[in-house]
Amino acid sequence: MAGLTLDTAGALAAAREMGASGWATAELLLAIRIGMAEGSAARREGETT
């Protein structure tokens, strides 16, 4: 995930606004990071082929 950044404070605030707390917030942040990594990998694959 090199080069990827996530505004953790902003994402945490958004998760809390949606009513997430505790583990639910951590799971949401993890899902966002995984999605960012997968999107980045897909873009890199598209650039090399």
N, C-alpha and C positions, 0 to 999 in steps of 0.2 A: 504494500500500500504506500510505497514511497511516492511522495509528491501530493498525496491526497490530504486535504485538511477538512476538518469538521468543526464548525463553530459549536463546541460542546455546550457552552453556556446557553447559546441561543436554542440549540436542539433540546436541551434539558428544560428550558422555559416553555418551549412549544409542547413538549410531552406533558408537562404539568398542566398547561392550559387545556390539553385534551383529556385531563383527568387521570393520567398515569402517575403512579407513585411507586417507590421502592423498586422491586424486581421488574415490574412492568416498564418502568422508565429505562432501566439498564437494558432490557431486552429490545426496546424500541431503538435506543442508541446503537446497539450492536447490529440490528437489522439495517439501519441506515448506513453504517460503516461497511457492512458486507455488500450492500447494494452499490455503494460508491466504488468498492474494489472490483466488483464484477463488471460494472459499467466501464471502468478504466481499462480492464483487461480486454473487454470486447472492442473498445476503440483501438487499442494497440494492435489487436489481431487484424482489424480492418485496415490499418495503415500498412501492415507488412504484406498483405496478400493482394 
